[in-house]
Amino acid sequence: MLAAAPRPAAVPPAVGSVEDRTVPGPPGAPPVPVRIYRPDPERWPGPRPTVVFCHGGGWVLCDLDTHDGTARRIVRAAGAALVSVDYRRAPEHRFPAAVEDAHAALCWAGGHLGELGGDPGALVVAGDSSGGNLAAASLLLARERGGPAVALQALIHPALDAARERASYRSAAEGCFLTAGHMRWFWEQYLGPGGDGRHPLASPLRADPAGLPPAHLVLAGCDPLRDDGHAYHRRLRRSGIRSVLDSHPGMFHGFLGLAGLLPQACEALARLGGAISSTLTDGKTFGEAGGDAG
């Protein structure tokens, strides 16, 4: 249905350049398709942040094209290069295939910052919904495997816990675009029969956050995932990690994709861009002091 839907008639937001290519995948896995966006060099000269972005879609749906507009808007808001990751999707490729692909793309970006026009201290991971899950999980792999160093995690209404136990899964279970039933089905496809949703790479909210970079979290109030995001924010702060919470009580899951229509989405996108841009001077790598996600 998504593939058959007509493409938007509007001209996509302009960026400096767009390139489709593949990068090396995890050991024993195929290469990972990516789409590389670069900002307008006249408006954004010099080394800029580099964002590795994982799209949402419940680990099952969506691709580089469905999130092309969002990727372009982040590039324009932050003046950043952006590597959008076409990770393997469930149910054909279950956990942890997508996490491994996200980390492989992060490693590639971290090793090619010069080619991307990136500042060596301003590598960022970002994602929305299930992509936010993969962004957070890729950080855990980076910590475990020695890098690359990341300055900021920018998570947009992320899915962070397979347990689905927090209050928003009841209070926002229906009528808010994304439903609790949708999330149950998505997790089933992602984990598969007998899959362990308690594994920290599946549920990053269950991981020890020590040594992770600062966070910028964009949350919607009318969203089953809302309380997972709040819990992650509190967990980071209790661990001494700077976390900025940009909460939008009246908004729904996916609202940032309507930045051309909703004032709240425009405001959230501007703050997200500012957080990413701030890594140029206030970036933080694993285990070092400093960093400002706001």
C-alpha positions in Angstrom: 0.0 0.0 0.0 2.8 2.4 0.8 4.6 1.6 -2.4 1.4 2.1 -4.4 0.6 5.4 -2.9 1.1 8.4 -5.2 4.2 10.5 -4.5 3.5 14.0 -3.0 3.0 16.6 -5.7 5.0 19.2 -3.7 8.7 19.8 -4.5 10.8 18.3 -1.7 12.8 20.6 0.5 16.0 21.6 -1.3 19.4 20.5 0.1 22.9 20.8 -1.3 23.1 17.2 -2.8 21.6 13.8 -2.5 23.4 10.5 -3.2 22.3 6.9 -3.0 24.9 4.3 -2.4 25.7 1.2 -0.3 28.1 0.9 2.7 29.7 -2.3 4.1 27.2 -4.3 6.2 27.9 -6.3 9.4 30.1 -9.3 9.0 28.4 -12.0 6.9 25.6 -9.6 5.9 24.9 -7.8 2.7 25.9 -4.1 2.1 23.6 -1.5 3.6 21.8 0.9 1.3 22.0 4.5 2.4 21.0 7.9 1.1 23.5 10.7 1.8 22.2 14.3 2.1 24.6 17.2 2.2 23.7 20.8 3.2 23.9 23.8 0.9 27.7 24.6 1.1 27.0 28.3 0.5 24.7 28.5 3.5 26.6 26.1 5.7 30.3 26.3 4.9 33.0 24.4 6.7 32.8 21.1 8.7 29.2 20.4 9.9 27.6 17.8 12.0 26.9 14.4 10.5 23.7 12.6 11.4 23.1 8.9 11.0 19.3 8.6 10.7 17.1 5.5 11.1 13.6 5.8 9.8 10.5 4.6 11.7 7.9 2.1 10.6 7.8 -0.5 13.3 10.9 -2.3 12.0 8.6 -3.6 9.2 7.4 -0.7 7.1 8.8 2.5 5.4 12.1 3.1 3.7 14.4 5.9 2.4 11.6 7.4 0.2 9.0 7.5 2.9 11.3 9.6 5.2 13.0 11.6 2.4 11.1 14.8 3.4 11.9 14.4 7.1 15.6 13.7 6.3 15.7 16.8 4.1 14.1 19.0 6.8 16.6 17.8 9.4 19.5 18.7 7.0 18.1 22.2 6.5 17.3 22.8 10.2 20.7 21.6 11.4 23.0 22.4 8.4 24.1 18.9 8.8 25.1 16.0 6.5 22.7 13.1 7.0 23.1 9.4 6.2 19.7 7.8 6.1 19.9 4.0 6.7 17.9 1.5 4.7 18.3 -1.3 7.3 17.0 -4.8 6.9 13.4 -5.1 8.0 11.2 -7.7 9.8 9.7 -10.2 9.6 12.2 -11.4 6.9 15.1 -10.1 9.0 14.3 -10.2 12.7 16.2 -8.7 15.6 19.1 -8.0 15.8 19.6 -7.6 12.0 18.4 -4.0 11.9 20.5 -3.0 14.9 23.6 -4.5 13.3 22.9 -2.6 10.1 22.4 0.7 12.0 25.7 0.2 13.8 27.5 -0.7 10.5 26.2 2.5 8.9 27.3 4.4 12.0 30.8 2.9 11.8 31.0 3.8 8.1 29.9 7.4 8.7 32.4 7.7 11.6 35.2 6.6 9.4 34.2 8.9 6.5 33.5 12.2 8.2 36.0 14.0 6.0 34.3 12.7 2.8 30.9 13.8 4.2 32.2 17.2 5.2 31.7 16.4 8.8 33.3 17.8 12.0 35.2 15.0 13.7 33.6 15.8 17.0 30.0 16.2 15.8 28.7 12.7 14.9 25.0 12.3 15.8 22.6 9.3 15.8 18.9 10.0 15.2 15.7 8.2 14.5 12.0 8.3 14.9 9.8 5.6 16.5 11.4 2.2 15.8 14.2 4.1 14.2 14.8 5.8 17.5 15.0 2.4 19.0 17.7 1.4 16.5 19.6 4.7 17.0 19.7 4.1 20.8 20.7 0.5 20.4 23.4 1.3 17.9 25.0 3.5 20.7 25.0 0.4 23.0 26.9 -1.5 20.3 29.3 1.4 19.7 30.0 1.5 23.5 30.5 -2.3 23.5 32.7 -2.4 20.4 34.8 0.7 20.9 33.1 3.3 18.8 32.7 5.4 16.9 32.4 8.3 19.4 29.0 10.0 19.2 28.2 13.5 20.4 24.4 13.4 20.6 21.4 11.0 20.4 18.4 12.7 18.9 15.4 10.5 19.4 11.9 11.3 18.1 9.1 9.5 20.0 11.3 6.4 20.2 10.1 2.8 21.0 12.3 1.7 23.8 10.8 -1.2 25.7 9.1 -4.3 24.3 7.2 -4.8 27.6 4.7 -2.0 26.7 3.8 -1.7 30.4 3.8 2.0 31.0 0.6 4.1 31.5 0.6 5.7 28.0 0.0 2.3 26.5 -3.4 2.4 28.2 -4.3 6.1 28.2 -3.3 6.5 24.5 -4.1 3.0 23.4 -6.6 4.1 20.7 -7.5 7.1 18.6 -4.0 8.7 18.4 -2.9 7.4 15.0 -0.5 4.8 16.4 -2.3 2.3 18.6 -1.2 -0.1 21.3 -2.4 -2.9 19.1 -0.1 -1.7 16.3 2.9 -1.7 18.6 2.1 -5.2 19.9 2.1 -6.5 16.2 5.2 -4.6 15.3 7.1 -6.1 18.3 5.9 -9.5 17.4 7.3 -9.2 13.8 10.6 -7.7 15.0 11.3 -10.2 17.7 9.7 -13.3 16.2 8.5 -16.4 18.1 10.5 -16.8 21.3 12.4 -13.5 20.8 13.8 -11.9 24.0 12.3 -8.4 24.3 14.3 -8.0 27.5 17.6 -7.9 25.6 19.0 -4.4 26.0 19.6 -4.1 22.2 15.9 -4.8 21.7 14.8 -2.6 24.6 17.4 0.1 25.2 15.4 1.4 28.2 16.6 -1.7 30.1 20.3 -1.0 29.4 22.8 0.6 31.7 23.2 4.1 30.2 26.6 4.8 31.6 28.9 6.4 29.1 26.2 7.2 26.6 26.2 10.7 25.0 23.7 13.5 25.7 20.2 13.2 24.4 17.5 15.4 22.8 14.1 13.7 23.0 11.1 14.9 21.0 7.9 13.3 22.5 4.2 13.6 21.7 1.5 13.5 24.4 -1.0 11.5 22.4 1.2 8.5 21.8 1.5 5.1 23.4 5.3 5.5 23.3 5.2 8.7 25.4 6.0 7.3 28.8 8.9 5.1 27.5 10.5 8.4 26.3 9.9 10.1 29.6 11.4 7.1 31.4 14.5 7.1 29.2 14.9 10.8 29.9 14.8 10.3 33.6 17.1 7.3 33.5 19.7 9.3 31.6 19.5 12.2 34.0 19.8 9.9 37.0 23.0 8.6 35.5 24.4 12.1 35.1 23.9 12.3 31.3 22.5 15.5 30.0 19.1 15.0 28.4 16.7 17.7 27.0 13.0 16.8 26.7 11.0 18.6 24.1 7.5 17.5 25.0 4.3 18.3 22.9 1.3 17.2 25.0 -1.3 17.9 22.2 0.6 16.2 19.4 0.4 12.6 18.0 2.9 10.0 17.0 4.6 11.1 13.8 3.7 14.7 14.0 7.3 15.9 13.1 6.7 14.6 9.6 4.1 17.4 9.1 6.6 20.2 9.7 5.2 21.9 6.6 1.7 22.1 8.1 1.9 22.1 11.9 3.4 25.0 13.9 4.3 22.6 16.7 6.2 20.4 14.3 8.1 23.4 12.9 9.1 24.5 16.4 10.2 20.9 17.3 12.2 20.7 14.1 13.9 24.0 14.8 14.9 22.9 18.3 16.1 19.5 17.0 18.2 21.3 14.4 19.7 23.6 17.1 20.6 20.6 19.3 22.3 18.9 16.4 24.1 22.1 15.3 25.3 22.6 18.9 27.5 19.5 18.7 30.0 21.6 16.6 31.2 23.4 19.7 29.6 21.5 22.7 29.9 17.9 21.5 30.5 15.0 23.9 32.2 11.7 23.2 31.9 8.5 25.3 33.2 9.0 28.8 34.2 12.6 28.5 32.8 15.6 30.3 30.8 18.3 28.6 28.2 18.4 25.9 24.9 20.3 25.6 22.0 18.6 23.8 19.8 21.7 24.1 
